[in-house]
């Protein structure tokens, strides 16, 4: 302990890491002995810090993704950067905040010296993140009050501060007009700049950015326009690297990666990390991720990326919107069968349009190859790439009264709507006109017809038939009816009117 105390300044090594756009970040990392001691302090410091809701950096269960989600679909986004964040937090400030928390003065100074390097918090020590959040406790409180007065959402991820709103944030700027794109932070109103300065920080004049509803809105590197997304250049660069592997071979692509792009790691590991980030932001069910993962696995079979979506992701990507000029409904992909919907959703047409709400413009034409009006079932033929959708499994368990089931679909679908999920129970099992039906307690309005009725294991037990507020009862077609129909009339065997 005494040696660490006296020789702590020699116990750091300094190196640079790339930040992007040719810039680097200086990291001051402690050696193993000092790092061990700092890690022992970390859980004790955690007990002293009360996490504020707007703080997403260095907090368990939060990330740049949760930070971006707080601003999703907001029309106006203001990004601000604190200059020299960690160097601005001095050893005296660390000791002071610990004393303010009723830690003995001598102990506070001892902790501050063990956790600081060259008089400030080092970016690279395990204790620096929690101590920086403790220092910013008053800053977060004041900015939260300020944001409420401006009717904005406020979040902070380390040195990245973001405000967002559905209304223009002209009141945040000196003068009448708010500048779009990058702007000098001196244009921000004085009360805001006073809050930053009174808390011991300064604004980075080169990293202030304001985006409106017609701009690309980014928060900590993630697009927040309608869905969380990465910048398209990010995906383009991954595809370009995979193309190099396919064209030049692994060795040629590795050489290009090192010579032209300054790569210092194995190309496979570099790409795997970037693809993992893509999956984290867009989800395992996303077709762009799945297509890229398939290409990566083909080129690097020794480093395969597992594509393991959750049951919710499978469900959401298996259920699509089907429509034509006269009607709109729901369709879903069923393993071993194909694309299923209700007959009345495609009544009187031979073709219809199919699309997934995550990308409304990506529309596919599907053909009705089997339709039975009496059973209210239809089978659709499609040419959709397999990376665009998932398939649901059929339930192999009997349905019972009182069983909890989930109905999913797109009732009265409009732009921006997500998959509608309705939970309920089986109220009765009945037969009408020779067709086995499952009656449920949840309402099944127009537009949900043709969607799946799912068990708790996310397996299909029925196809939504009819219901809603204008109907006295809500029904789904039993899966046994589908099985019997397909056995009588194989796909492509014609339509029954």
The 8 nearest C-alpha neighbors of each residue, nearest first, counted from 0:
[[1, 3, 2, 4, 5, 36, 33, 32],
 [2, 0, 4, 3, 5, 6, 7, 113],
 [3, 1, 5, 4, 0, 6, 7, 33],
 [2, 4, 7, 0, 6, 1, 5, 33],
 [5, 3, 1, 2, 7, 6, 0, 113],
 [6, 4, 2, 3, 7, 1, 8, 0],
 [5, 7, 3, 8, 9, 2, 4, 10],
 [6, 8, 10, 3, 9, 4, 5, 113],
 [9, 7, 10, 6, 116, 11, 117, 5],
 [10, 8, 7, 6, 11, 12, 29, 30],
 [9, 11, 7, 30, 8, 29, 6, 12],
 [12, 10, 29, 28, 9, 30, 27, 8],
 [13, 11, 28, 27, 29, 14, 10, 30],
 [12, 14, 27, 26, 28, 11, 25, 15],
 [15, 13, 26, 25, 27, 12, 16, 28],
 [14, 16, 25, 24, 26, 23, 17, 13],
 [17, 15, 24, 23, 18, 25, 14, 26],
 [16, 18, 23, 19, 22, 24, 15, 21],
 [19, 17, 23, 22, 24, 16, 20, 21],
 [18, 20, 21, 22, 17, 23, 16, 24],
 [19, 21, 22, 18, 17, 23, 260, 24],
 [20, 22, 19, 23, 17, 18, 261, 260],
 [23, 21, 18, 20, 19, 17, 24, 16],
 [22, 24, 17, 18, 16, 15, 25, 21],
 [23, 25, 16, 15, 18, 17, 26, 22],
 [26, 24, 15, 14, 27, 16, 23, 13],
 [25, 27, 122, 14, 123, 13, 15, 28],
 [28, 26, 13, 123, 121, 122, 12, 11],
 [27, 29, 123, 11, 12, 124, 26, 13],
 [30, 28, 11, 34, 10, 33, 124, 12],
 [29, 31, 10, 32, 33, 11, 34, 28],
 [30, 32, 34, 33, 35, 29, 10, 36],
 [33, 31, 35, 34, 30, 36, 3, 29],
 [32, 34, 36, 35, 31, 30, 29, 37],
 [33, 35, 31, 37, 36, 32, 29, 30],
 [36, 34, 38, 32, 33, 37, 31, 39],
 [35, 37, 39, 33, 34, 38, 40, 32],
 [38, 36, 34, 40, 39, 35, 126, 33],
 [37, 39, 41, 35, 40, 36, 34, 125],
 [38, 40, 36, 37, 41, 35, 42, 43],
 [41, 39, 37, 38, 43, 42, 44, 36],
 [40, 42, 38, 44, 43, 39, 126, 45],
 [43, 41, 45, 44, 40, 46, 39, 38],
 [44, 42, 46, 45, 40, 41, 47, 39],
 [43, 45, 41, 47, 46, 42, 40, 48],
 [46, 44, 42, 47, 43, 48, 41, 129],
 [45, 47, 44, 43, 48, 42, 49, 41],
 [46, 48, 44, 45, 49, 43, 100, 133],
 [49, 47, 45, 46, 133, 50, 44, 129],
 [48, 50, 51, 47, 46, 45, 133, 136],
 [51, 49, 48, 52, 54, 58, 132, 136],
 [50, 52, 54, 53, 49, 139, 136, 140],
 [51, 53, 54, 50, 55, 154, 139, 143],
 [54, 52, 154, 51, 155, 153, 55, 139],
 [55, 53, 155, 52, 51, 154, 56, 156],
 [56, 54, 156, 61, 66, 62, 58, 155],
 [55, 57, 156, 157, 58, 54, 62, 155],
 [58, 56, 128, 55, 59, 129, 61, 157],
 [59, 57, 61, 56, 55, 60, 62, 54],
 [60, 58, 61, 57, 62, 55, 56, 50],
 [59, 61, 58, 62, 55, 65, 57, 56],
 [62, 60, 55, 58, 59, 65, 56, 63],
 [63, 61, 64, 65, 55, 56, 66, 60],
 [62, 64, 66, 65, 219, 67, 55, 156],
 [63, 65, 67, 62, 66, 68, 280, 221],
 [66, 64, 68, 62, 67, 63, 61, 69],
 [65, 67, 63, 64, 68, 69, 55, 62],
 [66, 68, 64, 218, 65, 69, 70, 63],
 [69, 67, 65, 71, 70, 66, 64, 227],
 [68, 70, 67, 66, 71, 65, 154, 152],
 [71, 69, 68, 67, 73, 163, 72, 223],
 [70, 72, 223, 68, 73, 69, 224, 67],
 [73, 71, 224, 225, 223, 74, 70, 226],
 [74, 72, 165, 164, 71, 70, 75, 163],
 [73, 75, 212, 165, 211, 72, 164, 76],
 [76, 74, 211, 164, 163, 210, 73, 212],
 [75, 77, 163, 210, 162, 209, 216, 78],
 [76, 78, 209, 162, 161, 208, 163, 210],
 [79, 77, 161, 208, 207, 160, 209, 76],
 [80, 78, 207, 160, 159, 161, 206, 77],
 [79, 81, 159, 203, 158, 206, 160, 202],
 [82, 80, 202, 158, 203, 84, 201, 83],
 [81, 83, 203, 202, 84, 201, 80, 200],
 [84, 82, 86, 87, 85, 81, 201, 203],
 [83, 85, 87, 82, 86, 81, 158, 88],
 [84, 86, 87, 88, 120, 83, 122, 121],
 [87, 85, 119, 88, 83, 84, 120, 89],
 [88, 86, 85, 84, 83, 89, 200, 119],
 [89, 87, 86, 85, 119, 120, 92, 90],
 [90, 88, 119, 92, 91, 118, 87, 120],
 [89, 91, 119, 93, 118, 92, 111, 115],
 [92, 90, 94, 89, 93, 95, 111, 108],
 [91, 93, 95, 89, 90, 94, 96, 88],
 [94, 92, 90, 95, 96, 91, 111, 97],
 [93, 95, 107, 108, 91, 97, 111, 92],
 [96, 94, 92, 98, 93, 97, 91, 99],
 [95, 97, 99, 93, 98, 94, 92, 100],
 [98, 96, 100, 94, 99, 95, 107, 102],
 [97, 99, 102, 101, 95, 100, 96, 104],
 [100, 98, 96, 97, 101, 95, 102, 94],
 [99, 101, 97, 98, 102, 96, 47, 95],
 [102, 100, 98, 99, 103, 97, 104, 96],
 [101, 103, 98, 97, 100, 107, 104, 106],
 [104, 102, 106, 105, 107, 98, 101, 97],
 [103, 105, 107, 106, 98, 108, 102, 94],
 [104, 106, 108, 107, 103, 109, 102, 110],
 [107, 105, 109, 103, 104, 108, 110, 102],
 [108, 106, 94, 104, 110, 109, 105, 97],
 [109, 107, 111, 94, 105, 106, 110, 112],
 [108, 110, 106, 112, 107, 111, 105, 113],
 [111, 109, 113, 107, 112, 108, 114, 106],
 [110, 112, 108, 114, 94, 109, 113, 90],
 [113, 111, 109, 115, 114, 110, 108, 90],
 [112, 114, 110, 111, 115, 109, 4, 7],
 [115, 113, 111, 112, 110, 126, 37, 120],
 [116, 114, 120, 119, 112, 113, 111, 90],
 [117, 115, 118, 119, 121, 120, 8, 114],
 [116, 118, 119, 115, 8, 120, 121, 90],
 [117, 119, 90, 116, 89, 115, 120, 91],
 [120, 118, 89, 90, 115, 86, 116, 88],
 [119, 121, 115, 85, 88, 127, 86, 116],
 [122, 120, 27, 123, 116, 124, 115, 119],
 [123, 121, 26, 27, 124, 85, 120, 127],
 [122, 124, 28, 27, 26, 121, 125, 29],
 [123, 125, 126, 127, 28, 121, 122, 29],
 [126, 124, 127, 38, 123, 37, 128, 34],
 [127, 125, 124, 128, 41, 129, 37, 130],
 [126, 128, 130, 124, 125, 129, 120, 131],
 [129, 127, 131, 130, 126, 57, 132, 125],
 [130, 128, 132, 131, 127, 126, 133, 57],
 [131, 129, 133, 127, 132, 128, 134, 126],
 [130, 132, 134, 128, 133, 129, 127, 135],
 [133, 131, 135, 129, 134, 130, 136, 128],
 [132, 134, 130, 136, 131, 135, 48, 129],
 [133, 135, 131, 132, 136, 130, 96, 93],
 [136, 134, 138, 132, 133, 137, 139, 131],
 [135, 137, 133, 139, 138, 134, 132, 140],
 [138, 136, 140, 139, 135, 141, 134, 198],
 [139, 137, 135, 141, 140, 136, 142, 198],
 [140, 138, 142, 136, 137, 141, 143, 135],
 [141, 139, 137, 143, 138, 142, 136, 144],
 [140, 142, 144, 138, 143, 139, 145, 137],
 [143, 141, 145, 139, 144, 140, 146, 138],
 [142, 144, 146, 140, 145, 141, 139, 153],
 [145, 143, 147, 141, 142, 146, 148, 140],
 [144, 146, 142, 148, 143, 147, 141, 149],
 [147, 145, 151, 149, 143, 148, 144, 142],
 [148, 146, 150, 144, 149, 145, 151, 143],
 [147, 149, 145, 146, 150, 144, 151, 143],
 [148, 150, 146, 147, 151, 145, 170, 171],
 [151, 149, 147, 148, 146, 152, 164, 166],
 [152, 150, 146, 164, 163, 149, 147, 162],
 [151, 153, 163, 162, 146, 164, 154, 150],
 [154, 152, 162, 161, 146, 53, 143, 151],
 [155, 153, 53, 161, 54, 160, 66, 162],
 [156, 154, 160, 54, 159, 157, 53, 55],
 [155, 157, 56, 159, 55, 158, 54, 160],
 [158, 156, 56, 159, 155, 57, 132, 131],
 [157, 159, 81, 80, 84, 156, 160, 155],
 [160, 158, 80, 156, 155, 157, 79, 161],
 [159, 161, 155, 79, 78, 80, 154, 158],
 [162, 160, 78, 154, 77, 153, 79, 155],
 [161, 163, 153, 77, 152, 76, 151, 78],
 [164, 162, 76, 152, 151, 75, 70, 73],
 [163, 165, 151, 166, 75, 73, 74, 152],
 [164, 166, 74, 73, 75, 167, 163, 151],
 [165, 167, 164, 168, 75, 74, 150, 73],
 [168, 166, 169, 75, 165, 164, 211, 74],
 [169, 167, 170, 171, 166, 75, 164, 177],
 [168, 170, 177, 171, 172, 167, 176, 175],
 [171, 169, 168, 172, 149, 173, 188, 175],
 [172, 170, 169, 188, 168, 187, 173, 149],
 [173, 171, 187, 188, 170, 169, 186, 174],
 [172, 174, 188, 186, 187, 175, 171, 170],
 [175, 173, 176, 172, 177, 169, 186, 170],
 [174, 176, 169, 177, 173, 172, 170, 178],
 [177, 175, 174, 169, 178, 172, 173, 170],
 [176, 178, 169, 172, 179, 175, 168, 174],
 [179, 177, 176, 182, 180, 209, 181, 172],
 [180, 178, 209, 210, 177, 181, 211, 208],
 [181, 179, 209, 208, 210, 182, 178, 207],
 [182, 180, 208, 207, 209, 179, 206, 183],
 [181, 183, 207, 208, 184, 180, 178, 205],
 [182, 184, 204, 185, 186, 205, 207, 181],
 [183, 185, 204, 186, 187, 207, 182, 202],
 [186, 184, 183, 187, 204, 188, 192, 189],
 [187, 185, 184, 173, 172, 183, 188, 182],
 [188, 186, 172, 185, 184, 171, 173, 189],
 [189, 187, 172, 173, 171, 190, 191, 186],
 [188, 190, 192, 191, 193, 187, 173, 185],
 [191, 189, 193, 192, 188, 194, 187, 145],
 [190, 192, 194, 193, 189, 188, 195, 187],
 [193, 191, 189, 195, 194, 190, 196, 188],
 [192, 194, 190, 196, 191, 195, 197, 189],
 [195, 193, 191, 197, 192, 196, 198, 190],
 [194, 196, 192, 193, 198, 200, 197, 201],
 [195, 197, 193, 200, 199, 198, 194, 201],
 [198, 196, 194, 199, 195, 193, 200, 192],
 [197, 199, 196, 195, 200, 138, 194, 137],
 [200, 198, 196, 197, 195, 201, 87, 88],
 [201, 199, 196, 195, 198, 87, 81, 202],
 [200, 202, 82, 196, 81, 195, 203, 199],
 [203, 201, 81, 82, 204, 80, 184, 200],
 [202, 204, 82, 80, 205, 81, 206, 201],
 [203, 205, 184, 183, 206, 202, 207, 185],
 [206, 204, 203, 207, 183, 182, 181, 184],
 [207, 205, 203, 204, 80, 79, 208, 181],
 [206, 208, 79, 181, 78, 182, 184, 205],
 [209, 207, 181, 78, 180, 77, 182, 206],
 [208, 210, 77, 180, 179, 76, 78, 181],
 [211, 209, 76, 214, 75, 216, 179, 180],
 [210, 212, 75, 214, 213, 74, 76, 209],
 [213, 211, 74, 214, 75, 210, 216, 73],
 [212, 214, 211, 215, 210, 74, 216, 75],
 [215, 213, 211, 210, 212, 216, 180, 179],
 [214, 216, 217, 210, 213, 222, 224, 211],
 [215, 217, 222, 223, 210, 224, 214, 76],
 [218, 216, 222, 221, 220, 223, 215, 219],
 [217, 219, 221, 67, 220, 222, 223, 216],
 [220, 218, 221, 63, 217, 67, 159, 66],
 [219, 221, 218, 217, 222, 229, 230, 63],
 [222, 220, 229, 218, 217, 219, 228, 223],
 [223, 221, 217, 228, 227, 216, 229, 224],
 [222, 224, 71, 227, 216, 217, 72, 226],
 [223, 225, 72, 216, 222, 226, 71, 215],
 [226, 224, 72, 223, 71, 227, 415, 222],
 [227, 225, 223, 224, 228, 71, 72, 222],
 [226, 228, 223, 222, 280, 221, 281, 225],
 [227, 229, 222, 221, 281, 226, 280, 230],
 [230, 228, 221, 222, 231, 233, 277, 227],
 [229, 231, 232, 233, 228, 222, 221, 234],
 [230, 232, 233, 234, 235, 229, 228, 236],
 [233, 231, 235, 230, 234, 236, 229, 237],
 [232, 234, 231, 236, 230, 235, 229, 237],
 [235, 233, 237, 231, 232, 236, 238, 230],
 [234, 236, 232, 238, 233, 237, 239, 231],
 [237, 235, 239, 233, 238, 234, 232, 240],
 [238, 236, 240, 234, 239, 235, 241, 233],
 [237, 239, 241, 235, 240, 236, 242, 234],
 [238, 240, 236, 242, 237, 241, 235, 243],
 [241, 239, 243, 237, 242, 238, 236, 244],
 [242, 240, 244, 238, 243, 239, 237, 245],
 [241, 243, 245, 239, 240, 244, 246, 238],
 [244, 242, 240, 246, 241, 252, 245, 247],
 [243, 245, 248, 241, 252, 249, 247, 242],
 [246, 244, 242, 243, 248, 247, 241, 298],
 [245, 247, 243, 244, 248, 242, 252, 241],
 [248, 246, 251, 244, 243, 252, 245, 249],
 [249, 247, 244, 251, 250, 245, 246, 252],
 [248, 250, 252, 244, 251, 253, 247, 245],
 [251, 249, 253, 252, 248, 254, 247, 244],
 [252, 250, 247, 254, 248, 253, 249, 255],
 [251, 253, 255, 244, 249, 243, 254, 250],
 [254, 252, 256, 250, 255, 251, 266, 249],
 [255, 253, 251, 257, 256, 252, 258, 250],
 [256, 254, 252, 258, 257, 253, 259, 251],
 [257, 255, 253, 260, 262, 254, 259, 258],
 [256, 258, 262, 261, 254, 255, 260, 259],
 [259, 257, 255, 261, 256, 260, 254, 262],
 [260, 258, 255, 256, 257, 261, 262, 254],
 [259, 261, 256, 262, 257, 258, 255, 263],
 [262, 260, 257, 258, 259, 263, 256, 255],
 [261, 263, 257, 256, 260, 264, 258, 266],
 [262, 264, 257, 261, 265, 256, 266, 260],
 [265, 263, 262, 266, 269, 268, 257, 267],
 [264, 266, 268, 267, 269, 263, 253, 262],
 [265, 267, 269, 268, 253, 270, 264, 256],
 [268, 266, 270, 269, 265, 271, 299, 302],
 [269, 267, 271, 265, 266, 270, 272, 264],
 [268, 270, 266, 272, 267, 271, 265, 273],
 [271, 269, 273, 267, 272, 268, 274, 266],
 [270, 272, 268, 274, 273, 269, 267, 275],
 [273, 271, 275, 270, 269, 274, 268, 276],
 [272, 274, 270, 276, 275, 271, 277, 269],
 [273, 275, 277, 271, 276, 272, 270, 278],
 [276, 274, 272, 278, 277, 273, 271, 279],
 [275, 277, 279, 273, 274, 278, 280, 272],
 [276, 278, 274, 280, 275, 279, 281, 273],
 [279, 277, 282, 275, 281, 283, 276, 280],
 [280, 278, 276, 277, 282, 281, 275, 283],
 [279, 281, 277, 278, 282, 228, 276, 227],
 [282, 280, 278, 279, 277, 285, 228, 227],
 [283, 281, 278, 284, 285, 279, 280, 312],
 [282, 284, 308, 278, 285, 306, 307, 288],
 [285, 283, 282, 312, 308, 286, 316, 313],
 [284, 286, 288, 282, 283, 287, 281, 289],
 [287, 285, 387, 289, 386, 288, 290, 284],
 [288, 286, 290, 289, 285, 291, 386, 387],
 [289, 287, 291, 286, 285, 290, 292, 278],
 [288, 290, 286, 292, 291, 287, 386, 293],
 [291, 289, 293, 287, 292, 288, 386, 286],
 [290, 292, 294, 288, 293, 289, 295, 287],
 [291, 293, 295, 289, 294, 290, 288, 296],
 [294, 292, 290, 296, 291, 295, 289, 297],
 [295, 293, 297, 291, 292, 296, 298, 290],
 [294, 296, 292, 298, 297, 293, 299, 291],
 [297, 295, 303, 300, 299, 293, 298, 294],
 [296, 298, 294, 295, 299, 300, 293, 303],
 [297, 299, 295, 296, 300, 294, 244, 245],
 [298, 300, 296, 301, 302, 297, 295, 303],
 [301, 299, 296, 303, 302, 297, 298, 295],
 [300, 302, 299, 303, 296, 298, 297, 304],
 [303, 301, 300, 299, 304, 296, 267, 271],
 [304, 302, 296, 300, 301, 305, 299, 295],
 [305, 303, 306, 292, 296, 302, 271, 295],
 [304, 306, 307, 303, 292, 296, 308, 283],
 [305, 307, 308, 283, 304, 289, 292, 284],
 [306, 308, 305, 283, 309, 284, 304, 310],
 [309, 307, 283, 312, 284, 306, 313, 310],
 [308, 310, 312, 311, 313, 307, 283, 284],
 [309, 311, 313, 312, 314, 308, 457, 456],
 [312, 310, 314, 309, 313, 315, 308, 457],
 [311, 313, 309, 315, 314, 310, 284, 308],
 [314, 312, 310, 316, 311, 315, 389, 317],
 [313, 315, 311, 317, 312, 316, 310, 318],
 [314, 316, 312, 313, 317, 318, 311, 418],
 [315, 317, 313, 388, 314, 318, 389, 312],
 [316, 318, 389, 314, 390, 332, 331, 388],
 [317, 319, 331, 316, 315, 330, 314, 332],
 [320, 318, 355, 330, 329, 354, 331, 321],
 [319, 321, 329, 354, 353, 328, 330, 355],
 [322, 320, 353, 328, 329, 352, 327, 330],
 [323, 321, 327, 352, 326, 351, 328, 353],
 [322, 324, 351, 325, 326, 352, 327, 321],
 [323, 325, 326, 322, 327, 351, 348, 352],
 [326, 324, 323, 327, 322, 345, 346, 344],
 [325, 327, 323, 322, 324, 344, 328, 345],
 [328, 326, 322, 446, 321, 344, 323, 329],
 [329, 327, 446, 321, 344, 448, 447, 322],
 [328, 330, 320, 449, 450, 321, 447, 408],
 [331, 329, 340, 449, 319, 450, 339, 318],
 [332, 330, 318, 317, 339, 338, 319, 450],
 [331, 333, 338, 390, 317, 337, 391, 339],
 [334, 332, 391, 390, 337, 336, 392, 338],
 [333, 335, 390, 336, 392, 391, 337, 332],
 [334, 336, 337, 333, 392, 390, 393, 332],
 [337, 335, 333, 334, 338, 332, 339, 378],
 [338, 336, 333, 332, 335, 334, 339, 378],
 [337, 339, 332, 379, 331, 378, 333, 330],
 [340, 338, 378, 331, 330, 377, 379, 332],
 [339, 341, 449, 330, 377, 376, 329, 342],
 [342, 340, 449, 376, 375, 344, 377, 343],
 [343, 341, 375, 376, 377, 344, 345, 370],
 [342, 344, 346, 345, 341, 375, 372, 376],
 [345, 343, 342, 328, 341, 346, 326, 327],
 [346, 344, 343, 342, 348, 347, 351, 326],
 [345, 347, 343, 348, 344, 342, 372, 326],
 [346, 348, 345, 349, 343, 496, 325, 344],
 [349, 347, 350, 346, 345, 351, 367, 323],
 [348, 350, 367, 366, 347, 351, 345, 368],
 [351, 349, 366, 348, 365, 367, 364, 352],
 [350, 352, 323, 365, 322, 364, 366, 353],
 [351, 353, 364, 322, 363, 321, 365, 323],
 [354, 352, 321, 363, 320, 362, 364, 322],
 [355, 353, 362, 320, 319, 359, 363, 361],
 [354, 356, 319, 357, 358, 359, 320, 353],
 [357, 355, 359, 358, 354, 417, 416, 415],
 [356, 358, 355, 359, 226, 417, 415, 354],
 [359, 357, 356, 360, 361, 355, 354, 362],
 [358, 360, 356, 361, 355, 354, 357, 362],
 [361, 359, 358, 362, 354, 356, 355, 357],
 [362, 360, 359, 358, 354, 363, 355, 353],
 [361, 363, 354, 360, 353, 352, 359, 364],
 [364, 362, 353, 352, 354, 365, 361, 383],
 [363, 365, 352, 351, 353, 350, 366, 362],
 [366, 364, 381, 351, 380, 350, 352, 379],
 [367, 365, 350, 380, 379, 349, 368, 351],
 [366, 368, 379, 349, 369, 350, 378, 380],
 [367, 369, 491, 379, 378, 366, 493, 380],
 [370, 368, 494, 378, 493, 377, 367, 491],
 [369, 371, 377, 494, 495, 342, 376, 378],
 [372, 370, 495, 376, 374, 373, 375, 342],
 [371, 373, 375, 374, 496, 342, 370, 495],
 [374, 372, 375, 371, 376, 434, 432, 496],
 [373, 375, 376, 372, 371, 434, 480, 476],
 [376, 374, 342, 372, 341, 373, 371, 343],
 [375, 377, 342, 341, 371, 374, 370, 340],
 [378, 376, 370, 342, 340, 369, 341, 339],
 [377, 379, 339, 369, 368, 338, 367, 370],
 [380, 378, 367, 338, 366, 368, 365, 339],
 [379, 381, 366, 365, 368, 367, 338, 378],
 [380, 382, 365, 383, 379, 366, 364, 338],
 [381, 383, 384, 380, 365, 363, 364, 385],
 [382, 384, 381, 385, 387, 363, 388, 386],
 [385, 383, 386, 387, 382, 388, 381, 286],
 [384, 386, 387, 388, 383, 389, 286, 382],
 [385, 387, 286, 384, 388, 290, 289, 389],
 [388, 386, 286, 385, 384, 383, 389, 285],
 [389, 387, 316, 317, 386, 385, 390, 286],
 [388, 390, 317, 313, 316, 391, 332, 387],
 [391, 389, 332, 333, 334, 317, 392, 388],
 [390, 392, 333, 334, 332, 458, 317, 393],
 [393, 391, 458, 334, 333, 459, 394, 390],
 [392, 394, 459, 458, 395, 460, 391, 333],
 [395, 393, 458, 459, 396, 460, 392, 454],
 [394, 396, 393, 397, 458, 460, 459, 392],
 [395, 397, 394, 398, 460, 454, 393, 458],
 [398, 396, 399, 395, 394, 460, 402, 479],
 [397, 399, 396, 400, 402, 460, 425, 437],
 [400, 398, 402, 401, 397, 425, 428, 427],
 [399, 401, 425, 402, 427, 426, 428, 398],
 [402, 400, 425, 424, 426, 399, 403, 427],
 [403, 401, 424, 425, 400, 399, 404, 398],
 [402, 404, 424, 423, 401, 425, 405, 454],
 [405, 403, 454, 424, 453, 423, 422, 402],
 [406, 404, 422, 453, 421, 452, 423, 454],
 [405, 407, 452, 421, 420, 451, 453, 422],
 [408, 406, 420, 419, 450, 451, 421, 405],
 [407, 409, 447, 450, 419, 329, 418, 410],
 [408, 410, 447, 412, 446, 419, 418, 329],
 [409, 411, 446, 447, 412, 445, 444, 408],
 [412, 410, 446, 409, 413, 445, 327, 447],
 [411, 413, 409, 410, 416, 446, 414, 327],
 [412, 414, 416, 415, 411, 409, 410, 417],
 [415, 413, 416, 412, 356, 359, 417, 357],
 [414, 416, 413, 417, 356, 225, 357, 412],
 [417, 415, 414, 413, 412, 418, 356, 409],
 [418, 416, 419, 415, 356, 409, 357, 412],
 [417, 419, 408, 409, 420, 407, 315, 416],
 [418, 420, 408, 407, 409, 417, 421, 410],
 [421, 419, 407, 406, 418, 422, 405, 408],
 [422, 420, 406, 405, 407, 441, 419, 423],
 [423, 421, 405, 404, 406, 441, 420, 424],
 [422, 424, 441, 440, 404, 403, 405, 439],
 [423, 425, 403, 402, 401, 439, 440, 404],
 [424, 426, 439, 400, 401, 402, 427, 438],
 [425, 427, 439, 438, 400, 440, 424, 401],
 [428, 426, 438, 400, 425, 429, 437, 439],
 [429, 427, 437, 436, 438, 400, 430, 426],
 [428, 430, 436, 435, 427, 437, 431, 438],
 [431, 429, 435, 434, 436, 433, 432, 428],
 [430, 432, 434, 433, 435, 429, 436, 374],
 [433, 431, 434, 430, 373, 435, 374, 436],
 [432, 434, 431, 430, 435, 374, 373, 436],
 [435, 433, 431, 430, 432, 436, 374, 480],
 [434, 436, 430, 477, 429, 476, 480, 433],
 [437, 435, 476, 477, 429, 475, 430, 428],
 [436, 438, 428, 475, 474, 477, 476, 427],
 [437, 439, 474, 427, 426, 473, 425, 428],
 [440, 438, 425, 426, 424, 441, 473, 474],
 [439, 441, 423, 424, 426, 425, 442, 438],
 [442, 440, 423, 439, 443, 422, 421, 473],
 [441, 443, 467, 444, 473, 466, 440, 468],
 [442, 444, 466, 467, 473, 447, 465, 441],
 [467, 445, 443, 466, 447, 410, 442, 446],
 [444, 446, 410, 447, 448, 411, 467, 443],
 [445, 447, 410, 328, 411, 448, 409, 327],
 [446, 448, 408, 410, 409, 445, 329, 450],
 [449, 447, 463, 446, 464, 450, 328, 329],
 [448, 450, 340, 341, 329, 463, 330, 462],
 [451, 449, 329, 408, 463, 330, 448, 447],
 [452, 450, 462, 461, 459, 453, 463, 407],
 [451, 453, 406, 461, 460, 459, 405, 462],
 [454, 452, 459, 405, 458, 457, 404, 460],
 [453, 455, 404, 457, 456, 458, 459, 405],
 [454, 456, 457, 404, 453, 403, 458, 405],
 [455, 457, 454, 458, 453, 310, 394, 459],
 [458, 456, 454, 453, 455, 310, 459, 314],
 [459, 457, 394, 392, 393, 453, 454, 456],
 [460, 458, 453, 393, 394, 452, 461, 451],
 [461, 459, 394, 478, 453, 452, 477, 458],
 [460, 462, 477, 452, 478, 476, 475, 459],
 [463, 461, 451, 476, 475, 449, 450, 452],
 [462, 464, 475, 448, 449, 450, 451, 476],
 [465, 463, 475, 448, 474, 476, 462, 449],
 [466, 464, 474, 473, 448, 463, 443, 475],
 [467, 465, 473, 443, 470, 444, 472, 442],
 [466, 444, 468, 443, 442, 470, 469, 473],
 [467, 469, 470, 444, 442, 466, 471, 443],
 [470, 468, 467, 471, 466, 444, 472, 445],
 [471, 469, 466, 467, 468, 472, 473, 465],
 [470, 472, 469, 473, 466, 468, 467, 442],
 [471, 473, 470, 466, 474, 438, 467, 439],
 [474, 472, 466, 438, 439, 465, 443, 442],
 [475, 473, 438, 437, 464, 465, 436, 466],
 [474, 476, 463, 464, 462, 437, 461, 436],
 [475, 477, 436, 462, 461, 464, 463, 437],
 [476, 478, 461, 436, 479, 480, 435, 437],
 [479, 477, 461, 481, 480, 460, 482, 476],
 [478, 480, 482, 477, 481, 483, 435, 476],
 [481, 479, 483, 478, 482, 477, 484, 435],
 [482, 480, 484, 478, 479, 483, 485, 477],
 [481, 483, 479, 485, 480, 484, 486, 478],
 [482, 484, 486, 480, 481, 485, 479, 487],
 [485, 483, 481, 487, 486, 482, 488, 480],
 [486, 484, 488, 489, 482, 487, 483, 481],
 [485, 487, 483, 484, 488, 489, 482, 481],
 [488, 486, 484, 485, 483, 489, 482, 492],
 [487, 489, 485, 486, 492, 484, 490, 493],
 [488, 490, 485, 492, 486, 491, 487, 484],
 [491, 489, 492, 369, 368, 488, 485, 378],
 [490, 492, 368, 493, 369, 489, 488, 494],
 [493, 491, 490, 489, 488, 369, 494, 368],
 [492, 494, 369, 491, 368, 495, 370, 490],
 [495, 493, 370, 369, 496, 371, 368, 492],
 [496, 494, 371, 370, 372, 493, 369, 373],
 [495, 372, 371, 494, 370, 373, 346, 347]]
